[in-house]
Amino acid sequence: MVKVIISGYGKMGHMIEKVLLEKGIECVDASEDICATDPKVAAECVCIDFTMPESFRANYKFLAENFKAVVVGTTGWNDMADEVKSYFEQCGTPMIYASNYSIGVNVFFAAVKRASQLLKGQPYQPYIEEKHHIHKLDAPSGTAKSLGALVEEGMAITPDIVAVRAGEIPGIHSVNFEGVCDRLTFTHEAFSREGFARGAVEAALMTEGLEGVHEFNELFLAKI
């Protein structure tokens, strides 16, 4: 049975703890200082990390060296992604990462990827809009960047991304394809953080028997 330690005990950490309890999965600890974890305890646990970019940058080597597996929900470390992935591979520690763990968003990714492929060479201009609460530090969001990469891969066009920070919006992402005669719009709206927490817990369960470093979207789509 999977045992979990949560790194980062803010709103997301509390939500993840709620989902773990609901599913009967043991939550060994929820820590604001993950590097204080006893390595013997860490070796038996999956770490679910939802911290700040600077915290993950400081902690990733400890996570890779000590935990049974790691699920990373923290974004804002793309510039050192190769370094991080390589270190986990060297340590032989399974790692799953994602810009967004929502099951709905990962279906959204698949739809946008296919639409972009179908529209390649057609007279459509893509652009992306994302809206989040005022507490979100990164802009554009990691999810918006992932959507932009899918569009660019499919259409060979780099889409503009517009980010809005207002109120307490959990997250709204829209990918638009503007043509001369019509517009296609794909939208995902999160109602709360619970969808992200449920996907992260699903990822923790996926680490059983897993080897290597994987993006959650890759593993999720492989199940379809």
N, C-alpha and C positions, 0 to 999 in steps of 0.2 A: 504494500500500500504506500502511495506517495505521501511524504511528509513535507510541509512547506514552511519556510521562513520568509517573511515579507520584509523587504528593504524599502523603507520609506513609509511612515505611518500617518500620512495625511489623509485627505478625503478618499483618494484611490486605495490607499492601504486599508482603511476601514471597510471600504466596499468589498475588497478582495477577501478580507477576513470573514465578512458576512456570507459571501458565496461559499467559501471553504466550509464553514460551519453547516450551511444548508446542505452541502453535498456529503457531509460526514468525513471530510478530509482534515487530518490533524494539522493545526496551525501551531507550530512549535514556538514561534516568537514573531513579534512584529517590531522591527528595530529602526531607530533613527541613526544608529551607528553600527552598520553591518560588520565592519572590520573588528568589532569587539566580540563577535561570535566565536565560541569555542570551536576550533577546527575539527574536533572529533564529532561535534554535533552537526556542523556544516556538512561533513562528509556523508551524512545520512539523509540530507534534506535537499529539496529543490528550492532555490531562491527565486522569488518573484520580485523584480526590481522596478519600482516606480518612484524614482527620485528626481533630482534636478540634474541637468547635463554635467555640471561641475562635480557633483557627487559621484556620478557613474564614472566619469573620467578618472577620478581619484581612487575609486574602489574596484574597478574591473579586474585588476590583477589578483586581488584577494579573492574575488568571486571565482575566477577561473582556477585558482590554485587550490581552493578549499571545498567548494560545493559539489554535490553529486551532479547537479545540472542547474542551469540558470535560464530564466525567462526574463527578457529585458523589454520593458514597456517604456523606458526612458528614451526620449528622442534628443536631438541636438548634438550628436557625436558623429555625424556623417563624415566629417573631415578626417577622422581617425578610424573609420570603419575597417579598413584593411588591417590595420595594426591590432585592433581589438579581436577581430575574427581569427587572425593568425595566432594570437596568444591563446585563445580558447582551444584552437586545434592543437597547438603545441602541448597544452596541459591535458589534452584528451578529455576535456569537459564539454558535454553536450550543451549547446546554447541555441535558444530560439529567440528571435528578435522580430519586432514589427513596429511600424509607425502607428498602427491601430489594430487592436485585437478584436474589435467588434465583428461578430459573424456577418452582420448585415453589410458592414463596410467591405469585407473581403469578397462578398458576392458582388458588391458595387464595383470593386476593382476588376473583377472578371468581366462585367458588362462593359465597362469603359475600355478595357483592353480590346475586346472584340469589336466594339464600335469604331475604335481608332484604326484597327486593321482594315475594316470595311470601307472607311472613308479616305484611306490613303489615295492621293492623286485626284480626289474630288474637290470641288470649289467650296470648301468649308474651312473657317478659321476657328481654331479651338481657344477657349479661355476658361479659367477656373476661378471660382469665388469661394472663399471660406470664411466662416464667422465663428468666433469663440468668445468666451467670457474674458473679462478684463484682467484676470489673474494669470492667463496663459502668457508665458514669457517669449516663446519663439513665434516668429511670424515671417513667412507663412508656416503653417503647421507641417509636421512631418507627413501627415496624410496627404495634404495638398501637394507636397513635393513628390510623393509616391505616385499620385495621380498624374502629375505633370510628366514624370518619367515614362509612364505607360502610354500617354498620348504621344510623346516625342518618339518613342520606340515604334508605335504603330503608324503614325502619320509622317514622321520625319519633319515635324514642325514643333518648335518650342512654344508652348502656350504661355500667355501672360497669366499671372496669378495675383489676385487681389485678396488681401487679408483685412478683416474687420475685427476689432476687439470692442465689445460692448456688453454691459450688463452681466448676466450669469448664463449666457448661451452655452450649453454643453458641447455643441459642435454641429455645424451645418456645412456640407461640402456640395458644390454644384460644378459639374463639368458641362460646358456648353460648346456646341458646334454650330457656328453661325454661317448660314449659306445665303445665297441671293434670294432664294424662294422660301426658305424655312429655317427653323432653328431646332436642333435637338438638344434637350437638357436632361441630364442624369443627376439626381439629387439624393443624398443620404442625410437624414436628420437624426441625431441622437437625442433622446428624451432625457437621459441621465448618464452617469458614469457606469451604471450597472452592466451595460453591454460590453464595455471594455474589460471590466473585471471578470465577467463570465468567460470571455475569450481567453484571457490570460490564465485562468484556472484550467480551461480546456488544454491550453498549451503545456501547462505543467504536467498534466496527465499524459501528454504525447511524449514526454521525455523518457518514459519507461522503455528501456531497450534501444533508445535512440543514440546514434553516434554522429559527431560532427556539428557543424554550425548551419542553421537553417532559418529562412524567413518563414514566419507563420503562414503567410499566404500560400507559399509553395506546398506546405504540409496539408493545409486545409483543402486546397483544390485537388490534391492527390487523392483525397477521400471521396471526391464526387465521381 
